[in-house]
Amino acid sequence: MDPTDDEPAFLRNLVKASRQRPEQVRWTDRDGCARQTALTPVEAARLGVIARRERISPGEVLRRAAHVPVPKPGAVPVAPAANQLAP
């Protein structure tokens, strides 16, 4: 597959996103730094659904998400050794 095959779709999505009004969400990162994240309307709606389900603010959802470890790409989960299993 030629890497330029998806360029028209990529560029179209950039233009569409730039025409939308971004929504700013303020939150505090795990290191205590104040952050402000710009979201597209679609991202803001999805974050709002998650926040309503959890009954917390969108900023609190992002603060909690900052504490979730993300596995490194290509990392293989390691199973516990046989001698570490409970009898």
C-alpha angles and dihedrals in degrees: 000000000000111000090226093061092089096042096097091052091044092050092045090053091050091053092046092050092048090055093054123086107248120223117223119219118192118207142150119251122224091261090056097256117141110240134190119200124195113217132188115237090259092051091045091051092050092047089049091054091052092046093050091048091052092039093232135109122274089245090056090051090056092045091053092044090056088065095054110100115234116212116238115251111266093017114139117214111244118228116221115264117259092248090056095059119103115252 
